[in-house]
Amino acid sequence: RSRSKSKRISGFDMAPPPSAMLGAAAAVAATGQIPGTAPTIPGMF
Amino acid sequence: CSRLHTKPSISPTLLLSNMYQRPDMITPGVDAQGQPIDPRKIQEHFEDFYEDLFEELNKYGEMESLNVCDNLADHMVGNVYVQFREEEQAQRALQSLSGRYYAGCPIIVDYSPVTDFREATCR
């Protein structure tokens, strides 16, 4: 089978579509969220 | 198979889980939109995949064997087994492929205990 040298692009490092990436990033951000800093109690030293 | 096979800590063989995605994986001979696919297209799709795979893996060392499971059952679907000559080559390939994507899907790579594919059955 002869195939020209100008090959189609390899599927390697073909990232998922941006929409899927955003979803994944958002999910990570949501789950990996650091809970807010401990509330400072007024009047305590 | 639903068994949890032991994963060796080092092996000349790598398993790339569920990497080959058949265009007709939902229904044989039919694409996701319900349109029939020319068998030649499926063959071509497979050959393109194999070529991509071979070219990438060949960077890490000489391969003893490269097996792609294109069965339609849910057992080992799309699993790719690649056996290198040396464990170090497999190790380099594993490190390099981890965290990368193929055609929009993350590459899941692990060592596989298989060293003789003629004898490779589920035990």
N, CA and C atoms of all chains as a GROMACS GRO file, in nm:
protein
  504
    1ARG      N    1   0.086  -0.120   0.000
    1ARG     CA    2   0.000   0.000   0.000
    1ARG      C    3   0.089   0.124   0.000
    2SER      N    4   0.071   0.203  -0.102
    2SER     CA    5   0.153   0.324  -0.109
    2SER      C    6   0.081   0.439  -0.043
    3ARG      N    7   0.154   0.507   0.040
    3ARG     CA    8   0.095   0.621   0.108
    3ARG      C    9   0.191   0.738   0.089
    4SER      N   10   0.136   0.850   0.054
    4SER     CA   11   0.221   0.966   0.028
    4SER      C   12   0.293   1.007   0.155
    5LYS      N   13   0.404   1.075   0.138
    5LYS     CA   14   0.483   1.118   0.254
    5LYS      C   15   0.407   1.218   0.340
    6SER      N   16   0.326   1.300   0.273
    6SER     CA   17   0.249   1.399   0.349
    6SER      C   18   0.133   1.327   0.416
    7LYS      N   19   0.163   1.271   0.529
    7LYS     CA   20   0.068   1.189   0.602
    7LYS      C   21  -0.031   1.279   0.676
    8ARG      N   22  -0.148   1.222   0.699
    8ARG     CA   23  -0.244   1.296   0.782
    8ARG      C   24  -0.186   1.310   0.923
    9ILE      N   25  -0.245   1.396   1.000
    9ILE     CA   26  -0.193   1.424   1.134
    9ILE      C   27  -0.219   1.305   1.226
   10SER      N   28  -0.120   1.271   1.304
   10SER     CA   29  -0.134   1.161   1.400
   10SER      C   30  -0.235   1.198   1.508
   11GLY      N   31  -0.304   1.097   1.557
   11GLY     CA   32  -0.401   1.120   1.663
   11GLY      C   33  -0.336   1.143   1.799
   12PHE      N   34  -0.203   1.122   1.804
   12PHE     CA   35  -0.134   1.144   1.931
   12PHE      C   36  -0.135   1.291   1.967
   13ASP      N   37  -0.152   1.317   2.092
   13ASP     CA   38  -0.156   1.452   2.147
   13ASP      C   39  -0.271   1.534   2.091
   14MET      N   40  -0.373   1.464   2.044
   14MET     CA   41  -0.493   1.533   2.001
   14MET      C   42  -0.580   1.547   2.126
   15ALA      N   43  -0.586   1.667   2.176
   15ALA     CA   44  -0.656   1.692   2.302
   15ALA      C   45  -0.807   1.688   2.279
   16PRO      N   46  -0.882   1.663   2.384
   16PRO     CA   47  -1.027   1.665   2.371
   16PRO      C   48  -1.076   1.804   2.330
   17PRO      N   49  -1.197   1.814   2.274
   17PRO     CA   50  -1.249   1.945   2.233
   17PRO      C   51  -1.253   2.042   2.351
   18PRO      N   52  -1.238   2.172   2.323
   18PRO     CA   53  -1.232   2.271   2.433
   18PRO      C   54  -1.350   2.262   2.530
   19SER      N   55  -1.469   2.230   2.479
   19SER     CA   56  -1.586   2.221   2.568
   19SER      C   57  -1.564   2.112   2.673
   20ALA      N   58  -1.512   1.997   2.630
   20ALA     CA   59  -1.486   1.887   2.722
   20ALA      C   60  -1.376   1.925   2.821
   21MET      N   61  -1.276   1.996   2.770
   21MET     CA   62  -1.165   2.040   2.855
   21MET      C   63  -1.215   2.135   2.963
   22LEU      N   64  -1.301   2.228   2.922
   22LEU     CA   65  -1.355   2.325   3.018
   22LEU      C   66  -1.433   2.253   3.126
   23GLY      N   67  -1.513   2.157   3.084
   23GLY     CA   68  -1.593   2.080   3.179
   23GLY      C   69  -1.505   2.009   3.280
   24ALA      N   70  -1.398   1.946   3.229
   24ALA     CA   71  -1.306   1.874   3.316
   24ALA      C   72  -1.235   1.969   3.411
   25ALA      N   73  -1.192   2.084   3.357
   25ALA     CA   74  -1.121   2.182   3.438
   25ALA      C   75  -1.213   2.236   3.548
   26ALA      N   76  -1.338   2.260   3.510
   26ALA     CA   77  -1.436   2.312   3.606
   26ALA      C   78  -1.459   2.211   3.717
   27ALA      N   79  -1.468   2.084   3.678
   27ALA     CA   80  -1.491   1.978   3.775
   27ALA      C   81  -1.375   1.970   3.874
   28VAL      N   82  -1.253   1.981   3.820
   28VAL     CA   83  -1.134   1.977   3.905
   28VAL      C   84  -1.135   2.096   3.999
   29ALA      N   85  -1.167   2.212   3.944
   29ALA     CA   86  -1.169   2.333   4.025
   29ALA      C   87  -1.271   2.322   4.138
   30ALA      N   88  -1.386   2.262   4.104
   30ALA     CA   89  -1.492   2.250   4.204
   30ALA      C   90  -1.453   2.154   4.316
   31THR      N   91  -1.397   2.038   4.275
   31THR     CA   92  -1.366   1.938   4.376
   31THR      C   93  -1.237   1.972   4.451
   32GLY      N   94  -1.146   2.036   4.381
   32GLY     CA   95  -1.019   2.068   4.443
   32GLY      C   96  -1.020   2.199   4.518
   33GLN      N   97  -1.138   2.252   4.537
   33GLN     CA   98  -1.148   2.383   4.600
   33GLN      C   99  -1.104   2.378   4.746
   34ILE      N  100  -1.032   2.478   4.784
   34ILE     CA  101  -0.988   2.486   4.924
   34ILE      C  102  -1.099   2.557   5.001
   35PRO      N  103  -1.146   2.496   5.109
   35PRO     CA  104  -1.253   2.564   5.183
   35PRO      C  105  -1.204   2.698   5.235
   36GLY      N  106  -1.295   2.789   5.245
   36GLY     CA  107  -1.262   2.926   5.287
   36GLY      C  108  -1.181   2.926   5.416
   37THR      N  109  -1.106   3.030   5.435
   37THR     CA  110  -1.023   3.039   5.555
   37THR      C  111  -1.113   3.038   5.679
   38ALA      N  112  -1.061   2.984   5.785
   38ALA     CA  113  -1.138   2.974   5.909
   38ALA      C  114  -1.182   3.115   5.952
   39PRO      N  115  -1.308   3.128   5.983
   39PRO     CA  116  -1.353   3.262   6.019
   39PRO      C  117  -1.285   3.311   6.147
   40THR      N  118  -1.245   3.433   6.139
   40THR     CA  119  -1.180   3.488   6.258
   40THR      C  120  -1.290   3.525   6.357
   41ILE      N  121  -1.269   3.488   6.476
   41ILE     CA  122  -1.372   3.515   6.577
   41ILE      C  123  -1.340   3.651   6.641
   42PRO      N  124  -1.432   3.745   6.626
   42PRO     CA  125  -1.403   3.878   6.681
   42PRO      C  126  -1.390   3.873   6.834
   43GLY      N  127  -1.300   3.948   6.882
   43GLY     CA  128  -1.283   3.957   7.027
   43GLY      C  129  -1.188   3.853   7.082
   44MET      N  130  -1.135   3.766   6.994
   44MET     CA  131  -1.041   3.664   7.041
   44MET      C  132  -0.899   3.707   7.009
   45PHE      N  133  -0.809   3.681   7.097
   45PHE     CA  134  -0.669   3.719   7.074
   45PHE      C  135  -0.585   3.596   7.046
   46CYS      N  136  -1.307  -0.907   3.096
   46CYS     CA  137  -1.299  -0.980   3.220
   46CYS      C  138  -1.305  -0.883   3.336
   47SER      N  139  -1.372  -0.923   3.440
   47SER     CA  140  -1.391  -0.831   3.552
   47SER      C  141  -1.286  -0.854   3.660
   48ARG      N  142  -1.199  -0.951   3.636
   48ARG     CA  143  -1.098  -0.980   3.736
   48ARG      C  144  -0.994  -0.869   3.741
   49LEU      N  145  -0.942  -0.847   3.856
   49LEU     CA  146  -0.836  -0.748   3.870
   49LEU      C  147  -0.704  -0.822   3.858
   50HIS      N  148  -0.643  -0.805   3.742
   50HIS     CA  149  -0.516  -0.873   3.722
   50HIS      C  150  -0.405  -0.794   3.790
   51THR      N  151  -0.308  -0.865   3.839
   51THR     CA  152  -0.198  -0.796   3.905
   51THR      C  153  -0.115  -0.722   3.801
   52LYS      N  154  -0.079  -0.603   3.835
   52LYS     CA  155   0.003  -0.522   3.745
   52LYS      C  156   0.147  -0.529   3.793
   53PRO      N  157   0.235  -0.579   3.710
   53PRO     CA  158   0.375  -0.587   3.754
   53PRO      C  159   0.435  -0.447   3.768
   54SER      N  160   0.539  -0.436   3.850
   54SER     CA  161   0.601  -0.305   3.869
   54SER      C  162   0.696  -0.273   3.754
   55ILE      N  163   0.738  -0.374   3.684
   55ILE     CA  164   0.821  -0.354   3.564
   55ILE      C  165   0.794  -0.470   3.468
   56SER      N  166   0.790  -0.441   3.341
   56SER     CA  167   0.763  -0.544   3.240
   56SER      C  168   0.802  -0.488   3.104
   57PRO      N  169   0.840  -0.574   3.010
   57PRO     CA  170   0.866  -0.521   2.875
   57PRO      C  171   0.735  -0.493   2.800
   58THR      N  172   0.622  -0.536   2.858
   58THR     CA  173   0.493  -0.521   2.790
   58THR      C  174   0.409  -0.413   2.856
   59LEU      N  175   0.348  -0.332   2.771
   59LEU     CA  176   0.259  -0.228   2.820
   59LEU      C  177   0.118  -0.255   2.772
   60LEU      N  178   0.023  -0.215   2.853
   60LEU     CA  179  -0.118  -0.223   2.815
   60LEU      C  180  -0.171  -0.081   2.806
   61LEU      N  181  -0.224  -0.047   2.689
   61LEU     CA  182  -0.288   0.082   2.669
   61LEU      C  183  -0.438   0.053   2.667
   62SER      N  184  -0.504   0.082   2.779
   62SER     CA  185  -0.643   0.040   2.794
   62SER      C  186  -0.737   0.117   2.704
   63ASN      N  187  -0.822   0.042   2.637
   63ASN     CA  188  -0.935   0.099   2.561
   63ASN      C  189  -0.892   0.210   2.464
   64MET      N  190  -0.777   0.191   2.402
   64MET     CA  191  -0.724   0.300   2.319
   64MET      C  192  -0.783   0.301   2.178
   65TYR      N  193  -0.808   0.182   2.122
   65TYR     CA  194  -0.864   0.179   1.987
   65TYR      C  195  -1.015   0.190   1.993
   66GLN      N  196  -1.065   0.298   1.937
   66GLN     CA  197  -1.209   0.321   1.937
   66GLN      C  198  -1.263   0.295   1.797
   67ARG      N  199  -1.329   0.184   1.780
   67ARG     CA  200  -1.386   0.152   1.649
   67ARG      C  201  -1.492   0.254   1.611
   68PRO      N  202  -1.497   0.288   1.482
   68PRO     CA  203  -1.602   0.384   1.441
   68PRO      C  204  -1.741   0.324   1.455
   69ASP      N  205  -1.749   0.190   1.455
   69ASP     CA  206  -1.881   0.124   1.465
   69ASP      C  207  -1.894   0.050   1.598
   70MET      N  208  -1.842   0.112   1.704
   70MET     CA  209  -1.840   0.036   1.828
   70MET      C  210  -1.977   0.020   1.895
   71ILE      N  211  -2.073   0.103   1.859
   71ILE     CA  212  -2.204   0.088   1.922
   71ILE      C  213  -2.280  -0.028   1.857
   72THR      N  214  -2.288  -0.024   1.725
   72THR     CA  215  -2.350  -0.132   1.649
   72THR      C  216  -2.255  -0.170   1.536
   73PRO      N  217  -2.224  -0.300   1.520
   73PRO     CA  218  -2.129  -0.337   1.413
   73PRO      C  219  -2.175  -0.290   1.275
   74GLY      N  220  -2.083  -0.226   1.204
   74GLY     CA  221  -2.111  -0.181   1.068
   74GLY      C  222  -2.191  -0.053   1.056
   75VAL      N  223  -2.223   0.007   1.170
   75VAL     CA  224  -2.306   0.128   1.170
   75VAL      C  225  -2.237   0.234   1.256
   76ASP      N  226  -2.237   0.359   1.210
   76ASP     CA  227  -2.171   0.463   1.289
   76ASP      C  228  -2.264   0.518   1.398
   77ALA      N  229  -2.211   0.614   1.474
   77ALA     CA  230  -2.286   0.667   1.589
   77ALA      C  231  -2.416   0.737   1.546
   78GLN      N  232  -2.421   0.782   1.418
   78GLN     CA  233  -2.542   0.849   1.369
   78GLN      C  234  -2.639   0.749   1.304
   79GLY      N  235  -2.607   0.621   1.311
   79GLY     CA  236  -2.693   0.519   1.254
   79GLY      C  237  -2.674   0.496   1.106
   80GLN      N  238  -2.570   0.557   1.048
   80GLN     CA  239  -2.542   0.539   0.905
   80GLN      C  240  -2.448   0.420   0.886
   81PRO      N  241  -2.475   0.337   0.786
   81PRO     CA  242  -2.383   0.223   0.763
   81PRO      C  243  -2.244   0.272   0.721
   82ILE      N  244  -2.142   0.203   0.767
   82ILE     CA  245  -2.005   0.240   0.732
   82ILE      C  246  -1.950   0.134   0.637
   83ASP      N  247  -1.883   0.182   0.534
   83ASP     CA  248  -1.816   0.095   0.439
   83ASP      C  249  -1.708   0.016   0.514
   84PRO      N  250  -1.708  -0.117   0.501
   84PRO     CA  251  -1.604  -0.196   0.571
   84PRO      C  252  -1.462  -0.151   0.539
   85ARG      N  253  -1.443  -0.097   0.416
   85ARG     CA  254  -1.309  -0.048   0.379
   85ARG      C  255  -1.270   0.072   0.465
   86LYS      N  256  -1.370   0.152   0.500
   86LYS     CA  257  -1.346   0.270   0.586
   86LYS      C  258  -1.301   0.224   0.724
   87ILE      N  259  -1.366   0.120   0.772
   87ILE     CA  260  -1.330   0.068   0.905
   87ILE      C  261  -1.188   0.014   0.902
   88GLN      N  262  -1.154  -0.056   0.794
   88GLN     CA  263  -1.020  -0.111   0.778
   88GLN      C  264  -0.917   0.003   0.773
   89GLU      N  265  -0.951   0.106   0.696
   89GLU     CA  266  -0.863   0.221   0.681
   89GLU      C  267  -0.842   0.292   0.815
   90HIS      N  268  -0.950   0.307   0.888
   90HIS     CA  269  -0.947   0.371   1.019
   90HIS      C  270  -0.854   0.294   1.112
   91PHE      N  271  -0.866   0.161   1.106
   91PHE     CA  272  -0.781   0.076   1.188
   91PHE      C  273  -0.634   0.089   1.147
   92GLU      N  274  -0.610   0.090   1.018
   92GLU     CA  275  -0.472   0.099   0.969
   92GLU      C  276  -0.408   0.233   1.005
   93ASP      N  277  -0.486   0.339   0.999
   93ASP     CA  278  -0.436   0.471   1.040
   93ASP      C  279  -0.399   0.470   1.187
   94PHE      N  280  -0.485   0.408   1.266
   94PHE     CA  281  -0.460   0.399   1.409
   94PHE      C  282  -0.331   0.320   1.434
   95TYR      N  283  -0.318   0.207   1.366
   95TYR     CA  284  -0.202   0.120   1.384
   95TYR      C  285  -0.074   0.192   1.343
   96GLU      N  286  -0.084   0.268   1.237
   96GLU     CA  287   0.032   0.342   1.187
   96GLU      C  288   0.075   0.450   1.288
   97ASP      N  289  -0.020   0.524   1.339
   97ASP     CA  290   0.007   0.627   1.441
   97ASP      C  291   0.077   0.564   1.560
   98LEU      N  292   0.020   0.454   1.602
   98LEU     CA  293   0.068   0.383   1.719
   98LEU      C  294   0.210   0.332   1.697
   99PHE      N  295   0.230   0.269   1.582
   99PHE     CA  296   0.360   0.213   1.552
   99PHE      C  297   0.467   0.321   1.547
  100GLU      N  298   0.435   0.430   1.480
  100GLU     CA  299   0.533   0.538   1.467
  100GLU      C  300   0.569   0.599   1.602
  101GLU      N  301   0.469   0.613   1.688
  101GLU     CA  302   0.494   0.672   1.820
  101GLU      C  303   0.576   0.575   1.907
  102LEU      N  304   0.533   0.449   1.912
  102LEU     CA  305   0.599   0.353   2.000
  102LEU      C  306   0.740   0.318   1.954
  103ASN      N  307   0.761   0.328   1.825
  103ASN     CA  308   0.892   0.297   1.767
  103ASN      C  309   1.000   0.393   1.816
  104LYS      N  310   0.958   0.508   1.868
  104LYS     CA  311   1.053   0.608   1.920
  104LYS      C  312   1.121   0.557   2.047
  105TYR      N  313   1.054   0.467   2.117
  105TYR     CA  314   1.104   0.424   2.248
  105TYR      C  315   1.187   0.297   2.242
  106GLY      N  316   1.180   0.229   2.130
  106GLY     CA  317   1.259   0.108   2.116
  106GLY      C  318   1.195   0.010   2.022
  107GLU      N  319   1.268  -0.097   1.998
  107GLU     CA  320   1.220  -0.198   1.905
  107GLU      C  321   1.111  -0.280   1.971
  108MET      N  322   1.005  -0.304   1.895
  108MET     CA  323   0.893  -0.378   1.950
  108MET      C  324   0.899  -0.525   1.910
  109GLU      N  325   0.866  -0.609   2.005
  109GLU     CA  326   0.854  -0.752   1.977
  109GLU      C  327   0.718  -0.781   1.916
  110SER      N  328   0.616  -0.721   1.976
  110SER     CA  329   0.482  -0.737   1.920
  110SER      C  330   0.394  -0.619   1.956
  111LEU      N  331   0.296  -0.598   1.872
  111LEU     CA  332   0.200  -0.489   1.890
  111LEU      C  333   0.062  -0.545   1.856
  112ASN      N  334  -0.017  -0.565   1.959
  112ASN     CA  335  -0.150  -0.624   1.940
  112ASN      C  336  -0.259  -0.525   1.973
  113VAL      N  337  -0.356  -0.517   1.885
  113VAL     CA  338  -0.471  -0.430   1.909
  113VAL      C  339  -0.594  -0.519   1.913
  114CYS      N  340  -0.671  -0.507   2.021
  114CYS     CA  341  -0.795  -0.583   2.032
  114CYS      C  342  -0.906  -0.498   1.969
  115ASP      N  343  -0.961  -0.545   1.859
  115ASP     CA  344  -1.071  -0.468   1.800
  115ASP      C  345  -1.202  -0.545   1.810
  116ASN      N  346  -1.206  -0.631   1.910
  116ASN     CA  347  -1.330  -0.707   1.930
  116ASN      C  348  -1.443  -0.615   1.974
  117LEU      N  349  -1.563  -0.657   1.945
  117LEU     CA  350  -1.679  -0.572   1.975
  117LEU      C  351  -1.744  -0.604   2.109
  118ALA      N  352  -1.706  -0.716   2.166
  118ALA     CA  353  -1.761  -0.749   2.297
  118ALA      C  354  -1.703  -0.650   2.398
  119ASP      N  355  -1.758  -0.650   2.518
  119ASP     CA  356  -1.708  -0.550   2.613
  119ASP      C  357  -1.583  -0.598   2.686
  120HIS      N  358  -1.529  -0.710   2.641
  120HIS     CA  359  -1.408  -0.762   2.703
  120HIS      C  360  -1.284  -0.707   2.635
  121MET      N  361  -1.201  -0.639   2.708
  121MET     CA  362  -1.074  -0.585   2.659
  121MET      C  363  -1.090  -0.495   2.536
  122VAL      N  364  -1.203  -0.433   2.522
  122VAL     CA  365  -1.229  -0.355   2.402
  122VAL      C  366  -1.124  -0.247   2.378
  123GLY      N  367  -1.068  -0.251   2.258
  123GLY     CA  368  -0.971  -0.149   2.218
  123GLY      C  369  -0.839  -0.153   2.292
  124ASN      N  370  -0.816  -0.259   2.368
  124ASN     CA  371  -0.689  -0.265   2.441
  124ASN      C  372  -0.572  -0.287   2.345
  125VAL      N  373  -0.464  -0.218   2.372
  125VAL     CA  374  -0.345  -0.232   2.291
  125VAL      C  375  -0.235  -0.290   2.380
  126TYR      N  376  -0.174  -0.396   2.332
  126TYR     CA  377  -0.063  -0.457   2.406
  126TYR      C  378   0.063  -0.438   2.323
  127VAL      N  379   0.162  -0.378   2.382
  127VAL     CA  380   0.288  -0.359   2.311
  127VAL      C  381   0.400  -0.418   2.393
  128GLN      N  382   0.473  -0.508   2.329
  128GLN     CA  383   0.585  -0.570   2.397
  128GLN      C  384   0.715  -0.519   2.335
  129PHE      N  385   0.796  -0.458   2.418
  129PHE     CA  386   0.927  -0.411   2.374
  129PHE      C  387   1.031  -0.519   2.399
  130ARG      N  388   1.147  -0.500   2.340
  130ARG     CA  389   1.254  -0.596   2.363
  130ARG      C  390   1.308  -0.585   2.505
  131GLU      N  391   1.317  -0.460   2.550
  131GLU     CA  392   1.376  -0.436   2.683
  131GLU      C  393   1.276  -0.368   2.775
  132GLU      N  394   1.289  -0.399   2.903
  132GLU     CA  395   1.202  -0.337   3.003
  132GLU      C  396   1.221  -0.185   3.008
  133GLU      N  397   1.345  -0.141   2.986
  133GLU     CA  398   1.375   0.003   2.993
  133GLU      C  399   1.300   0.080   2.884
  134GLN      N  400   1.283   0.014   2.768
  134GLN     CA  401   1.211   0.080   2.659
  134GLN      C  402   1.064   0.097   2.695
  135ALA      N  403   1.010  -0.006   2.757
  135ALA     CA  404   0.870   0.000   2.801
  135ALA      C  405   0.855   0.107   2.908
  136GLN      N  406   0.954   0.116   2.994
  136GLN     CA  407   0.950   0.215   3.101
  136GLN      C  408   0.950   0.358   3.043
  137ARG      N  409   1.035   0.379   2.943
  137ARG     CA  410   1.040   0.512   2.880
  137ARG      C  411   0.909   0.543   2.810
  138ALA      N  412   0.853   0.444   2.742
  138ALA     CA  413   0.726   0.464   2.672
  138ALA      C  414   0.616   0.497   2.773
  139LEU      N  415   0.615   0.424   2.884
  139LEU     CA  416   0.513   0.446   2.986
  139LEU      C  417   0.521   0.589   3.040
  140GLN      N  418   0.644   0.631   3.070
  140GLN     CA  419   0.662   0.766   3.125
  140GLN      C  420   0.621   0.872   3.025
  141SER      N  421   0.655   0.848   2.900
  141SER     CA  422   0.627   0.947   2.798
  141SER      C  423   0.478   0.954   2.762
  142LEU      N  424   0.411   0.840   2.765
  142LEU     CA  425   0.270   0.838   2.721
  142LEU      C  426   0.172   0.878   2.831
  143SER      N  427   0.213   0.862   2.956
  143SER     CA  428   0.122   0.893   3.067
  143SER      C  429   0.080   1.040   3.062
  144GLY      N  430  -0.046   1.062   3.075
  144GLY     CA  431  -0.098   1.198   3.080
  144GLY      C  432  -0.118   1.262   2.944
  145ARG      N  433  -0.089   1.186   2.837
  145ARG     CA  434  -0.112   1.242   2.703
  145ARG      C  435  -0.246   1.194   2.649
  146TYR      N  436  -0.280   1.249   2.532
  146TYR     CA  437  -0.408   1.215   2.470
  146TYR      C  438  -0.388   1.147   2.337
  147TYR      N  439  -0.484   1.064   2.300
  147TYR     CA  440  -0.490   1.013   2.165
  147TYR      C  441  -0.631   1.036   2.114
  148ALA      N  442  -0.640   1.112   2.005
  148ALA     CA  443  -0.769   1.143   1.942
  148ALA      C  444  -0.874   1.189   2.045
  149GLY      N  445  -0.830   1.276   2.134
  149GLY     CA  446  -0.923   1.335   2.230
  149GLY      C  447  -0.947   1.254   2.355
  150CYS      N  448  -0.884   1.137   2.364
  150CYS     CA  449  -0.904   1.054   2.483
  150CYS      C  450  -0.773   1.040   2.560
  151PRO      N  451  -0.781   1.043   2.692
  151PRO     CA  452  -0.657   1.024   2.769
  151PRO      C  453  -0.600   0.884   2.748
  152ILE      N  454  -0.471   0.874   2.742
  152ILE     CA  455  -0.406   0.744   2.724
  152ILE      C  456  -0.386   0.683   2.862
  153ILE      N  457  -0.442   0.564   2.879
  153ILE     CA  458  -0.429   0.493   3.007
  153ILE      C  459  -0.326   0.383   2.985
  154VAL      N  460  -0.211   0.398   3.050
  154VAL     CA  461  -0.102   0.305   3.024
  154VAL      C  462  -0.052   0.241   3.153
  155ASP      N  463  -0.032   0.111   3.146
  155ASP     CA  464   0.015   0.032   3.260
  155ASP      C  465   0.106  -0.079   3.209
  156TYR      N  466   0.183  -0.135   3.298
  156TYR     CA  467   0.260  -0.253   3.262
  156TYR      C  468   0.165  -0.372   3.256
  157SER      N  469   0.196  -0.465   3.167
  157SER     CA  470   0.116  -0.586   3.156
  157SER      C  471   0.205  -0.707   3.179
  158PRO      N  472   0.152  -0.809   3.247
  158PRO     CA  473   0.237  -0.927   3.271
  158PRO      C  474   0.256  -1.015   3.148
  159VAL      N  475   0.184  -0.986   3.040
  159VAL     CA  476   0.190  -1.073   2.921
  159VAL      C  477   0.326  -1.063   2.851
  160THR      N  478   0.388  -1.180   2.832
  160THR     CA  479   0.512  -1.180   2.756
  160THR      C  480   0.505  -1.276   2.638
  161ASP      N  481   0.406  -1.362   2.637
  161ASP     CA  482   0.388  -1.454   2.526
  161ASP      C  483   0.242  -1.448   2.484
  162PHE      N  484   0.216  -1.385   2.370
  162PHE     CA  485   0.078  -1.362   2.331
  162PHE      C  486   0.006  -1.487   2.284
  163ARG      N  487   0.082  -1.590   2.245
  163ARG     CA  488   0.016  -1.715   2.205
  163ARG      C  489  -0.042  -1.783   2.328
  164GLU      N  490   0.022  -1.756   2.442
  164GLU     CA  491  -0.020  -1.818   2.566
  164GLU      C  492  -0.108  -1.726   2.650
  165ALA      N  493  -0.138  -1.610   2.594
  165ALA     CA  494  -0.208  -1.509   2.674
  165ALA      C  495  -0.357  -1.536   2.682
  166THR      N  496  -0.397  -1.590   2.794
  166THR     CA  497  -0.540  -1.604   2.820
  166THR      C  498  -0.563  -1.553   2.961
  167CYS      N  499  -0.688  -1.531   2.989
  167CYS     CA  500  -0.726  -1.482   3.119
  167CYS      C  501  -0.710  -1.596   3.219
  168ARG      N  502  -0.633  -1.575   3.322
  168ARG     CA  503  -0.611  -1.683   3.420
  168ARG      C  504  -0.663  -1.644   3.557
   0.00000   0.00000   0.00000
